Amino acid sequence: MRTKDFIYYASAAVLLAVTTQVAQADEVATQTPSITEGNQYQPATAAEIFGGEAALPVTPSSTVSAPAASSEVAKASAPVVSTSPASQSSEAATATASTSVANSTTIVTSTSAVTSNASSESVTASAHSTASEAPNSAVATPAKLTNSTDVPSPTLKVQPKTFIDVSTHNGEISVDDYRALARQGVGGVVVKLTEDTWYNNPKAPSQVRNAQIAGLQVSTYHFSRYTTEEEARAEARFYIQAAQNLNLPKSTVMVNDFEDSKMLPNINRNTQAWVNEMRKHGYNNLMFYTSASWLDENNLGYRGPVSTSQFGIENFWVAQYPSSTLTATSAKNMRYNAKTGAWQFTATANILPGKHVFDHSVDYTGRFTANASAEVDATQGNLSGTISIVNNNPTVGSFDVVISNVKAPNGVETVSVPIWSEINGQDDIIWYTANRQNNGTYTVNVKASAHKNSTGLYNIHLYYVQKDGQLTGVGGTTTQVFIGKTPEQLKPKASFAIENNNAKAGTFDAVITNISAPLGVKEVLVPSWSLENGQDDLIWHKATKQTDGSYRVTIKASEHKGTKGNYRADAYIVDNSNNRHYIAEKVVAVDYARPSGVLTIENNNTAAGTFDAVVRNIVAPTGLKEVLVPSWSLAGGQDDLIWHKATRQADGSYRVTIKATDHKNSTGKYRADAYLVDDSNKRFYLTEKVVEVSQTRPSASLFIENNNADLGTFDAVIRNIVAPNGVKEVLVPSWSLVNGQDDLVWHKASRQSDGSYRVTIKASEHKNSLGNYRADVYIVDNANQRHYVTETIVDVKHNKPVGTISVVNNNNDTGTFDVIISDVYGSKGVRTVQVPIWSEKDGQDDIRWYEATRQANGTYTVNVQATNHKNSTGLYNIHLYYILNDGSQVGVGGTTTTVEFRNAKTKTQTYITNVNSEAGSFTVVVDQAPQGRQIKNIRVAVWSESNQGNLSWYNTAPTGTHTEINVSTVNHKNLIGNYTTHVYVDYVDNTVDGFNLGETALAPRNRRVEPQTTYYSQRDPRWASKWYGVSNMDQSGCVPTSLAMTFTDILGTVIAPTTVADYLYYNTNSFNKTSVAGTDADGIVLASKNWGLKSNVLSSIANIASALMSGQHVLAAVGASQFINYPYTHEIVLHGYDNGKTYVRDPFNANNNGWYSLDYIHGVQSRDSMDTKLGAPFFSVFA
């Protein structure tokens, strides 16, 4: 974008010239009602409409945005005031003009931002037409402004990131360029997409794509030229198409840049039309860009023509340049135009030196930068770096340095490696710049020839240049450099010996002496293993350096599985470059005494099923840390293996009690082993025993009683209990045999007076499964041991529907309660749970059938409010019905509850009743509270369209304490949809209550929708003879002509049949491309999409009627009928609806135009595959 005008001051007058930059905007903002006690809404003033020139519906949170930027494609236009430096010329200008403004200046007395000496640093860029070019409304009128947009709030949040805007002027901007900008604190970019209705920025695709890759938030702007409402809507559609072509989401910030002085007359009304069109297509994140001088609230001391209250001042992005030397930091501190959404503080930001100059802006609300997600810098983090020396060549004197784990707090720009030899200080130092590799490491190749051919110790240090320019030291290392040496000459040498072979402990020492290592010694390693079973016990030991320079390590047989016999030990030296060198090896015989002990079995208790394992006579040459006894039953392998830790006794033995209850209550043979753990944690096997284990089990009899086929329940009764170890509780697990144990439930049986135990088992607790159930019996004894006793199978039937009704959360203040239905069952399956509820007062005049909502736990719930039952109090009836899967309705049961509504006595109540969906009507009821405020007036706002396009107000005085307001879709375009209702109650004490009654679904039938009557004939002499492929328009142009009528109706712009035909023939394969003349179904879909419209296949007469009743156009392909003779088919346009009829426009014969029965049109539909290839020959077309 480019500035186009500047402000200059003369000695006796102020010459105001036009300067603007791109601006952005959001949805139109409104005041949001605040929630009060009882969830009522306290409405803001004029909550449903905007003030000013245009009215818009209320939205919960809406915003508007618009940028001002230099034009890239200017039409021939009236003179615009311009002074040096000249404003940037249009990128595709068709004509320009200039004129003197000596007699048309506007004198302004500044009362806010402009200083007394008229410094140019406190002047805003602004746009004005001359007195001769614009009506009075466009001329700034001097006025004192008390609400300056500059006044900074102490709590104002300035976003940390700034943003730029770009257009064709900025050319190609690479991903690296954007990343460089991001490092300068830029978080967003606003890309120009379009201007007027004919220019697209050719650089936009790459400018958008590269910014997205770099992680910047992408917004867009449109440079506006409209001077009428229709032009504004057309420009909005043109802008939308460009955004869609780039696959930008509808949540993208879309900016209206208005700065052309020709736009000043009716600027608010025309811009409102632009906003409405954008919102109509789902684009709600709007902003506006312009100069401060165009706004009616600014810091210049006079009011511009643009209404900030109409569009929301926070939705403006304002251009104003108080100083030519402002930086982003100083601009953030200045906070000009602080009430707006953003401030463009310069058009000459040099933040990408040598490449581009940018418009630069401060973001106040985060609309332009909050979604920035700059790429993660892999080198950013805590300071780290690992230096490795590799490829040390002693013959030529060279080596490589590898730096890995490269990280610094501000990211790493350059890795520097200063290297020098130890000889003569740093006289040969070289600062190397390491090369980054694909794996993220950095490398340097070093040659002694570059360091005066010095040999010996070399120093390698590591530094980073961080991305903020800071040089930071990281670490260093050293290496040995040789020239003319062979690898053999540099190999280390040493003596290797075995000492201290301890036959009692099973240990020996490996000792390395007389070490000669030209490349240094980093460490000495000694791998060892027993020669039994290969290297299955191999261990690498790190030897410890001794005071005499030798290295020593102790090797223990206990670390090698306790193996006796020959061991091998090798010696290796690791040099300073981490190279490992083999030195020598030794074989040594290892012997030592094994530990031993005696295992006996004692106290074998056949009643309790326990026994003691006792280990005595223990011999432990290497010490005794603990004794372990693993045990398991021989039934089922080791599936019940348990390792027990034995307890030391006073006599030195070790004892543990082993219980069958710990081993799945298995009986029969058990095995117990004994292990000793020595002081070095080595475990040694000692011995084992096998013991016979028996256990006296409890017994009982299980009976099934009260098998109720109606309710799906039965009783499990346990009698004749014999329990040697007592009875703590009786458990009965049960499950249906369908799908395994997926419905297993453990029941605790209740003891009866006769000593038996009983539990009732319900199918409702088992997913209402029918058929065979299994029930087991377990007895838990006094030692908490669970014993299986017996089992049985029972056949379960369930004939009657069941359900349990519970009333909870009964709130006497709010008159609300919840109904919970559990144990839901119906023999044929339950599709829907219905709960009719009414108060006892006045019969069933307030009955309401609720459909209960299924919860995750399988219950169903209903929330009931007295406000939905005429605020009745007292006894409420609650009945329960099921709709079964076969469609039948069955009654299940009922209950009652008592309702109080204390708030009803003091607070106004509002609710909806008498809903008639087909008639398209309902009644809003307002009841004055007996002890509440007196109502003066009632206002009801109702709409169904998302943009409140069919909003209507109902106003009435109260009729006593009970007032009814009738609502009809007749007042709302007769649309099918969900109608939102807001009620505002005005009281005599001048207070107001707001109520949101939610949405009411209405589907009015037999309503009349007036048709549009644009008509084109395919036989029109202007195009009838024009040929496309195999035929001409006269004979095959019914589809292009029908589409042209439809597009002209919807878009409000003349679109000729040949325009559509040209598109179909030259851009698709659907029109006259085969031997058969005509257009196939794909052509309708493709053409609609090309003109920015949507299309749907309509497969039934009901779908066709619904589309027509919604005001949509329908293209119909018909066969032999009044419109065409067999065997041909023909396309006609349907629009409008009245009691089953629709209005037809026949592009071939205008005499056929008129109202026809929809049944007739549907009955003569085409069966040709060309027309039905997408499923049906009927298509709705709509915006």
Secondary structure as GFF3:
##gff-version 3
##sequence-region A 1 1183
A	DSSP	beta_strand	7	9	.	.	.	ID=ss1
A	DSSP	beta_strand	14	16	.	.	.	ID=ss2
A	DSSP	beta_strand	23	25	.	.	.	ID=ss3
A	DSSP	beta_strand	34	36	.	.	.	ID=ss4
A	DSSP	three_ten_helix	37	39	.	.	.	ID=ss5
A	DSSP	beta_strand	40	42	.	.	.	ID=ss6
A	DSSP	beta_strand	65	66	.	.	.	ID=ss7
A	DSSP	three_ten_helix	120	122	.	.	.	ID=ss8
A	DSSP	three_ten_helix	136	138	.	.	.	ID=ss9
A	DSSP	beta_strand	141	142	.	.	.	ID=ss10
A	DSSP	beta_strand	162	166	.	.	.	ID=ss11
A	DSSP	three_ten_helix	168	170	.	.	.	ID=ss12
A	DSSP	alpha_helix	175	183	.	.	.	ID=ss13
A	DSSP	beta_strand	186	195	.	.	.	ID=ss14
A	DSSP	beta_strand	199	200	.	.	.	ID=ss15
A	DSSP	alpha_helix	204	214	.	.	.	ID=ss16
A	DSSP	beta_strand	217	223	.	.	.	ID=ss17
A	DSSP	alpha_helix	229	245	.	.	.	ID=ss18
A	DSSP	beta_strand	254	257	.	.	.	ID=ss19
A	DSSP	three_ten_helix	261	263	.	.	.	ID=ss20
A	DSSP	alpha_helix	267	280	.	.	.	ID=ss21
A	DSSP	beta_strand	287	291	.	.	.	ID=ss22
A	DSSP	three_ten_helix	292	294	.	.	.	ID=ss23
A	DSSP	beta_strand	302	303	.	.	.	ID=ss24
A	DSSP	alpha_helix	308	311	.	.	.	ID=ss25
A	DSSP	three_ten_helix	313	315	.	.	.	ID=ss26
A	DSSP	beta_strand	317	319	.	.	.	ID=ss27
A	DSSP	alpha_helix	328	334	.	.	.	ID=ss28
A	DSSP	beta_strand	342	352	.	.	.	ID=ss29
A	DSSP	beta_strand	356	363	.	.	.	ID=ss30
A	DSSP	beta_strand	384	393	.	.	.	ID=ss31
A	DSSP	beta_strand	398	407	.	.	.	ID=ss32
A	DSSP	beta_strand	412	421	.	.	.	ID=ss33
A	DSSP	beta_strand	430	433	.	.	.	ID=ss34
A	DSSP	beta_strand	435	436	.	.	.	ID=ss35
A	DSSP	beta_strand	442	447	.	.	.	ID=ss36
A	DSSP	three_ten_helix	448	451	.	.	.	ID=ss37
A	DSSP	beta_strand	456	466	.	.	.	ID=ss38
A	DSSP	beta_strand	471	481	.	.	.	ID=ss39
A	DSSP	alpha_helix	487	490	.	.	.	ID=ss40
A	DSSP	beta_strand	493	502	.	.	.	ID=ss41
A	DSSP	beta_strand	507	516	.	.	.	ID=ss42
A	DSSP	beta_strand	523	530	.	.	.	ID=ss43
A	DSSP	beta_strand	539	542	.	.	.	ID=ss44
A	DSSP	beta_strand	544	545	.	.	.	ID=ss45
A	DSSP	beta_strand	551	556	.	.	.	ID=ss46
A	DSSP	three_ten_helix	557	559	.	.	.	ID=ss47
A	DSSP	beta_strand	565	574	.	.	.	ID=ss48
A	DSSP	beta_strand	580	590	.	.	.	ID=ss49
A	DSSP	beta_strand	596	605	.	.	.	ID=ss50
A	DSSP	beta_strand	610	619	.	.	.	ID=ss51
A	DSSP	beta_strand	626	633	.	.	.	ID=ss52
A	DSSP	beta_strand	642	645	.	.	.	ID=ss53
A	DSSP	beta_strand	647	648	.	.	.	ID=ss54
A	DSSP	beta_strand	654	659	.	.	.	ID=ss55
A	DSSP	three_ten_helix	660	663	.	.	.	ID=ss56
A	DSSP	beta_strand	668	677	.	.	.	ID=ss57
A	DSSP	beta_strand	683	693	.	.	.	ID=ss58
A	DSSP	beta_strand	699	708	.	.	.	ID=ss59
A	DSSP	beta_strand	713	722	.	.	.	ID=ss60
A	DSSP	beta_strand	729	736	.	.	.	ID=ss61
A	DSSP	beta_strand	745	748	.	.	.	ID=ss62
A	DSSP	beta_strand	750	751	.	.	.	ID=ss63
A	DSSP	beta_strand	757	762	.	.	.	ID=ss64
A	DSSP	three_ten_helix	763	765	.	.	.	ID=ss65
A	DSSP	beta_strand	771	780	.	.	.	ID=ss66
A	DSSP	beta_strand	786	796	.	.	.	ID=ss67
A	DSSP	beta_strand	802	811	.	.	.	ID=ss68
A	DSSP	beta_strand	816	825	.	.	.	ID=ss69
A	DSSP	beta_strand	830	839	.	.	.	ID=ss70
A	DSSP	beta_strand	848	851	.	.	.	ID=ss71
A	DSSP	beta_strand	853	854	.	.	.	ID=ss72
A	DSSP	beta_strand	860	865	.	.	.	ID=ss73
A	DSSP	three_ten_helix	866	869	.	.	.	ID=ss74
A	DSSP	beta_strand	874	884	.	.	.	ID=ss75
A	DSSP	beta_strand	889	899	.	.	.	ID=ss76
A	DSSP	three_ten_helix	902	905	.	.	.	ID=ss77
A	DSSP	beta_strand	909	916	.	.	.	ID=ss78
A	DSSP	beta_strand	921	927	.	.	.	ID=ss79
A	DSSP	beta_strand	935	943	.	.	.	ID=ss80
A	DSSP	beta_strand	952	956	.	.	.	ID=ss81
A	DSSP	beta_strand	962	968	.	.	.	ID=ss82
A	DSSP	three_ten_helix	969	972	.	.	.	ID=ss83
A	DSSP	beta_strand	977	987	.	.	.	ID=ss84
A	DSSP	beta_strand	992	1002	.	.	.	ID=ss85
A	DSSP	beta_strand	1027	1028	.	.	.	ID=ss86
A	DSSP	beta_strand	1031	1032	.	.	.	ID=ss87
A	DSSP	alpha_helix	1033	1036	.	.	.	ID=ss88
A	DSSP	alpha_helix	1038	1051	.	.	.	ID=ss89
A	DSSP	alpha_helix	1057	1067	.	.	.	ID=ss90
A	DSSP	alpha_helix	1081	1090	.	.	.	ID=ss91
A	DSSP	beta_strand	1094	1097	.	.	.	ID=ss92
A	DSSP	alpha_helix	1101	1109	.	.	.	ID=ss93
A	DSSP	beta_strand	1113	1118	.	.	.	ID=ss94
A	DSSP	beta_strand	1130	1138	.	.	.	ID=ss95
A	DSSP	beta_strand	1141	1145	.	.	.	ID=ss96
A	DSSP	three_ten_helix	1150	1152	.	.	.	ID=ss97
A	DSSP	beta_strand	1154	1157	.	.	.	ID=ss98
A	DSSP	alpha_helix	1158	1163	.	.	.	ID=ss99
A	DSSP	alpha_helix	1169	1172	.	.	.	ID=ss100
A	DSSP	beta_strand	1178	1182	.	.	.	ID=ss101
###
